[in-house]
Amino acid sequence: MTVCIGLLCGSGKYILLGSDTRGSYGNVTSNDEMGKLFDLPANYFGAIAGTVSYCEDIIAELHHRMKQLPDPELAPQQVRECIRESYHQVYLESAKQALENGPRITLEQYWHDAKLAPRIRKQADHVLKSIEIEGAVIVSGFYKGNPAQFVAEPDPNDHSTLRIANEITPGNAVIGSGSFAALNWLNYRKQNVHLGLAHSILHLTEAKQFAEVERTVGPFRQMVLLWNGGFKPLDWTSEIQQLTQAWWNRYGLPLSDGLEDESHNEAVRKVFGLPKV
């Protein structure tokens, strides 16, 4: 489980991608050094969240399909179709394995064998409906100078349906177990595509930290900045930590720490007529 965040900023000149680096492996163990941001063909980048095996298969299939397209730049509709085809291929591979392990038939038999026993077909129907591709992706990039950003994830109410959302306005894409907390924070801070790079880095950092209320989100972060024609990983050095801490102290919520001064407590007691206890 994780949190991944994609922010359009600088009036669409930049896309900022960030994530934690915690990889969870069931209830057994986890590590905090798992990369979740991936370089994709044609000036795109991807972020993954979910079960490791599914995520790796999805991003590998997506890279393969995008690489097969001859165009030096890929239009958003082409990328959307690659995402859809990638999920479908991962589903087919899972379906083949599930049918071979369950009713012990092949997918081809399920599709084409008219003599398949009704009991076996009913069992196969149940197996196929129970398959859940536990992986979500953010795919961000540029096409002809304009930003493109998608969030793809299975519909939680219907695992057989893939939802692919275009996240351009306000430009905030979030996935993973910490996505609810992160998106609430971004909305609270009014993050949008028109905010500048520094402003957006601060908001991404805040949202990532706020997402840590979900205990499966790790403490470390990975960031990449994309622009039309290029990208650069943003290493979380001591220098950038000092810079963002200075922004946080000046423009963030720590301003409220000053309310710990006893004079403010005295003012509250006076307004409400409270005794000092």
Secondary structure, DSSP 8 states (H G I E B T S, - for coil): ---EEEEEEGGGTEEEEEE---EEETTTEEES----EEEETTTEEEEEEE-HHHHHHHHHHHHHHHHH---SS--HHHHHHHHHHHHHHHHHHHHHHHHHHTT---HHHHHH-TT--HHHHHHHHHHHHT----EEEEEEEEETTEEEEEEEEEETTEEEEEEEEE--SS-EEEESTTHHHHHHHHHHTT--TTS-HHHHHHHHHHHHHHGGGSTTS-S--EEEEEETTEEEE----HHHHHHHHHHHHHHSGGGGGGGGSHHHHHHHHHHHT----
